[in-house]
Amino acid sequence: MNRRVAISMLALLALSGLLGWLVRVHLIQAKAHERAVLSRSAPPRKVLPLPPIDPPKPVTPAEYAEVAQRALFFQDRNPNVIVELKPPPPKPPLPPLPFYFGQAALGEPAIFLSTGGSTQKPYHAGDKIGDKEQFVIVSFDQNKITLGFHDETVEKNLEDLRPKQETPAQQAPVAAAPARPATARTGSLSSASVGDDSPDKKDSVIGADYGSGYRACVPGDTTPAGTVKDGYRKVMTQTMFGQSCHWETVK
């Protein structure tokens, strides 16, 4: 038994030594393979060239104008300045035109006018007339008158400016007033229409009051020039438009 044990022991020792030698050989081979792998350089790969890139365009300020104009928080960057024009003030309405009563040619031609309920007075070219002197007498002749109103001119026929006579229906009835026959009278350019301001006498030759001490002549009057009546003297002058007649206060 001891011999068999001794042989088994020797066999085991020999087997152990063989295994150790095989491990050592395998370890040496593994290290050699490791060194060979680590020392080997990788082969270079072919790299394809990149496509060419277009260079950026140069920057111009005009291309960014829209960006600046549409800035949400800067509305005042709009280059189109909006100028708000105020509408012109409305033109003042045309006030009532003056009334025409006649003309006189004593030196400088004068025209007798009145506005509203004012007394008629003589005016010359260039004078102002009206409640607030709205009108300026630009010119006048025997038929027409031109008035200036602000920056405009108004031309009217003198016959259209005469005071309108009230119709019997418009006149207020007067109690106990005797009826008087209506007398047809025709006016002329040198004398004013005979109105209610004429004397009460039927055969009176002194016409309507011009104001400033002057009165009109009654159409059909045949009294000579220089006649004095009721404190007035008859004056007749020859003008380029014909004969002019009026009565003036005796001084």
C-alpha positions as CSV (number, residue, x, y, z in Angstrom):
1,M,0.0,0.0,0.0
2,N,2.8,2.3,0.8
3,R,4.3,1.8,-2.6
4,R,1.1,2.6,-4.4
5,V,0.6,5.7,-2.3
6,A,4.1,6.8,-3.1
7,I,3.6,6.2,-6.8
8,S,0.3,8.2,-6.6
9,M,2.0,11.0,-4.9
10,L,4.7,11.1,-7.5
11,A,2.1,11.0,-10.2
12,L,0.2,13.9,-8.6
13,L,3.4,16.0,-8.2
14,A,4.3,15.4,-11.9
15,L,0.8,16.3,-12.9
16,S,1.0,19.5,-10.8
17,G,4.3,20.5,-12.3
18,L,2.9,19.9,-15.8
19,L,-0.1,22.1,-15.2
20,G,2.1,24.9,-13.8
21,W,4.4,24.7,-16.8
22,L,1.3,24.9,-19.2
23,V,0.0,27.9,-17.3
24,R,3.3,29.7,-17.5
25,V,3.6,29.0,-21.2
26,H,0.0,30.3,-21.8
27,L,0.7,33.4,-19.7
28,I,3.8,34.2,-21.7
29,Q,1.9,33.7,-25.0
30,A,-0.9,35.9,-23.8
31,K,1.5,38.8,-22.9
32,A,3.3,38.4,-26.2
33,H,-0.1,38.7,-28.1
34,E,-1.0,41.7,-26.0
35,R,2.2,43.5,-26.8
36,A,1.8,42.7,-30.5
37,V,-1.8,44.0,-30.6
38,L,-0.9,47.2,-28.7
39,S,2.1,48.0,-30.7
40,R,0.2,47.6,-34.0
41,S,-0.9,51.0,-35.6
42,A,-4.4,51.3,-37.1
43,P,-4.4,51.8,-40.9
44,P,-5.5,55.4,-41.9
45,R,-9.0,55.7,-43.5
46,K,-9.8,57.8,-46.5
47,V,-11.7,61.0,-45.5
48,L,-14.0,62.5,-48.2
49,P,-13.6,66.3,-48.6
50,L,-16.5,68.5,-47.4
51,P,-18.6,70.3,-50.0
52,P,-17.6,74.0,-50.6
53,I,-19.5,76.5,-48.5
54,D,-20.7,79.8,-50.1
55,P,-19.2,82.8,-48.4
56,P,-21.8,85.0,-46.6
57,K,-22.9,88.2,-48.4
58,P,-21.8,91.5,-47.2
59,V,-24.2,93.1,-44.8
60,T,-26.1,96.2,-46.1
61,P,-28.3,98.4,-43.8
62,A,-31.1,98.6,-46.4
63,E,-31.8,94.8,-45.8
64,Y,-32.6,95.5,-42.2
65,A,-34.9,98.5,-42.8
66,E,-38.0,96.3,-42.6
67,V,-36.8,94.7,-39.3
68,A,-36.4,98.2,-37.8
69,Q,-39.8,99.5,-39.1
70,R,-41.7,96.5,-37.8
71,A,-40.3,96.6,-34.3
72,L,-43.2,96.0,-32.0
73,F,-42.0,98.2,-29.2
74,F,-40.7,101.2,-31.3
75,Q,-43.6,102.5,-33.4
76,D,-41.9,105.8,-34.0
77,R,-39.3,104.2,-36.3
78,N,-41.6,104.4,-39.2
79,P,-39.8,106.7,-41.8
80,N,-43.1,107.8,-43.3
81,V,-44.1,110.7,-41.1
82,I,-47.8,111.2,-41.0
83,V,-48.7,114.9,-40.9
84,E,-52.1,115.6,-39.5
85,L,-53.6,118.6,-41.3
86,K,-56.3,120.4,-39.4
87,P,-59.4,121.1,-41.5
88,P,-59.8,124.7,-42.4
89,P,-62.3,126.6,-40.3
90,P,-65.8,126.8,-41.8
91,K,-66.6,129.9,-43.7
92,P,-68.9,132.3,-41.8
93,P,-72.4,132.6,-43.1
94,L,-73.2,135.5,-45.3
95,P,-75.0,138.1,-43.1
96,P,-78.1,140.0,-44.4
97,L,-77.2,142.4,-47.2
98,P,-77.8,146.2,-46.7
99,F,-80.8,148.0,-48.1
100,Y,-80.4,150.4,-51.0
101,F,-82.2,153.8,-51.1
102,G,-80.5,155.8,-53.8
103,Q,-77.4,157.7,-54.9
104,A,-76.1,161.2,-54.9
105,A,-73.3,162.7,-57.1
106,L,-72.1,165.6,-55.0
107,G,-68.4,165.6,-55.6
108,E,-67.5,162.0,-54.8
109,P,-70.4,159.6,-55.7
110,A,-72.2,158.4,-52.6
111,I,-74.7,155.6,-52.2
112,F,-77.3,155.6,-49.5
113,L,-77.5,152.3,-47.6
114,S,-78.8,151.0,-44.3
115,T,-78.5,147.7,-42.4
116,G,-81.1,146.2,-40.2
117,G,-83.1,148.9,-38.5
118,S,-80.4,151.5,-38.7
119,T,-80.9,154.8,-40.5
120,Q,-79.8,155.1,-44.1
121,K,-76.5,156.9,-44.5
122,P,-74.3,157.9,-47.5
123,Y,-71.3,155.6,-48.1
124,H,-68.4,155.8,-50.6
125,A,-66.2,153.2,-52.2
126,G,-63.9,151.7,-49.6
127,D,-66.2,152.3,-46.6
128,K,-67.3,149.5,-44.3
129,I,-70.9,148.8,-43.5
130,G,-72.7,146.4,-41.3
131,D,-73.4,145.7,-37.6
132,K,-69.8,144.6,-37.2
133,E,-68.5,146.2,-40.4
134,Q,-68.6,142.8,-42.2
135,F,-68.9,144.3,-45.7
136,V,-66.6,146.6,-47.6
137,I,-68.0,148.6,-50.5
138,V,-65.6,147.7,-53.3
139,S,-67.3,149.6,-56.1
140,F,-70.8,150.6,-57.3
141,D,-72.5,152.2,-60.3
142,Q,-76.0,153.0,-61.3
143,N,-77.0,149.4,-61.6
144,K,-74.8,147.1,-59.4
145,I,-72.8,147.1,-56.3
146,T,-69.8,144.9,-55.3
147,L,-69.3,144.2,-51.6
148,G,-66.3,142.5,-50.1
149,F,-66.9,139.9,-47.4
150,H,-63.7,138.4,-45.9
151,D,-61.9,136.9,-48.9
152,E,-64.9,136.9,-51.2
153,T,-66.8,139.4,-53.2
154,V,-70.6,139.7,-53.6
155,E,-72.1,141.4,-56.6
156,K,-75.8,142.4,-56.5
157,N,-78.2,144.4,-58.5
158,L,-79.2,147.6,-56.7
159,E,-82.9,147.0,-57.5
160,D,-82.7,143.7,-55.6
161,L,-81.5,145.5,-52.5
162,R,-84.4,148.0,-52.2
163,P,-86.6,147.6,-49.2
164,K,-89.6,145.4,-49.9
165,Q,-92.9,147.1,-49.6
166,E,-95.4,145.3,-47.3
167,T,-98.5,144.0,-48.9
168,P,-101.9,145.1,-47.4
169,A,-102.3,141.6,-45.8
170,Q,-98.9,142.1,-44.0
171,Q,-99.6,145.6,-42.8
172,A,-101.2,145.9,-39.4
173,P,-104.7,147.5,-39.5
174,V,-104.9,150.9,-37.9
175,A,-108.2,151.8,-36.2
176,A,-110.0,154.9,-37.3
177,A,-107.4,155.6,-40.1
178,P,-109.0,157.2,-43.1
179,A,-108.4,155.4,-46.4
180,R,-105.9,157.2,-48.7
181,P,-105.8,156.5,-52.4
182,A,-102.6,154.8,-53.6
183,T,-100.4,157.0,-55.7
184,A,-98.1,155.2,-58.2
185,R,-94.6,156.6,-58.1
186,T,-91.6,155.6,-60.2
187,G,-88.2,155.9,-58.7
188,S,-84.9,157.0,-60.4
189,L,-81.3,156.3,-59.8
190,S,-80.8,159.9,-58.5
191,S,-83.7,159.8,-56.0
192,A,-84.8,157.2,-53.5
193,S,-88.2,155.6,-53.3
194,V,-90.8,157.6,-51.4
195,G,-91.7,155.8,-48.2
196,D,-93.5,156.4,-45.0
197,D,-90.9,159.0,-44.0
198,S,-92.2,161.6,-46.6
199,P,-94.3,164.5,-45.5
200,D,-98.0,164.0,-45.0
201,K,-99.0,166.7,-47.5
202,K,-100.3,165.3,-50.8
203,D,-98.6,167.9,-52.9
204,S,-95.3,167.8,-51.1
205,V,-92.2,167.8,-53.3
206,I,-89.7,166.7,-50.6
207,G,-89.1,163.0,-50.7
208,A,-87.6,160.3,-48.4
209,D,-84.9,161.2,-45.8
210,Y,-81.4,160.3,-46.8
211,G,-79.9,161.2,-43.5
212,S,-77.3,163.8,-42.7
213,G,-79.6,166.6,-43.8
214,Y,-80.5,165.3,-47.3
215,R,-83.8,164.3,-48.8
216,A,-84.8,162.8,-52.1
217,C,-86.7,164.5,-54.9
218,V,-90.3,163.3,-55.7
219,P,-90.6,162.0,-59.2
220,G,-92.5,164.5,-61.4
221,D,-91.3,167.5,-59.4
222,T,-91.1,170.6,-61.6
223,T,-89.9,173.1,-59.1
224,P,-86.8,175.0,-60.2
225,A,-83.4,174.5,-58.6
226,G,-82.8,176.7,-55.6
227,T,-86.4,176.4,-54.3
228,V,-86.6,176.6,-50.5
229,K,-89.4,174.6,-48.8
230,D,-89.9,173.5,-45.2
231,G,-86.2,174.3,-44.4
232,Y,-84.8,172.5,-47.4
233,R,-83.2,173.9,-50.6
234,K,-83.6,172.0,-53.9
235,V,-80.2,171.3,-55.6
236,M,-79.9,169.9,-59.1
237,T,-76.5,168.8,-60.6
238,Q,-75.6,167.4,-64.0
239,T,-73.6,164.1,-63.8
240,M,-72.2,161.6,-66.3
241,F,-75.2,159.4,-65.6
242,G,-77.8,162.2,-66.1
243,Q,-79.3,164.9,-63.9
244,S,-79.2,164.4,-60.1
245,C,-81.7,166.0,-57.8
246,H,-81.9,166.2,-54.0
247,W,-83.0,168.5,-51.2
248,E,-80.5,169.7,-48.5
249,T,-81.0,171.6,-45.2
250,V,-80.7,175.3,-45.5
251,K,-77.8,176.5,-43.4
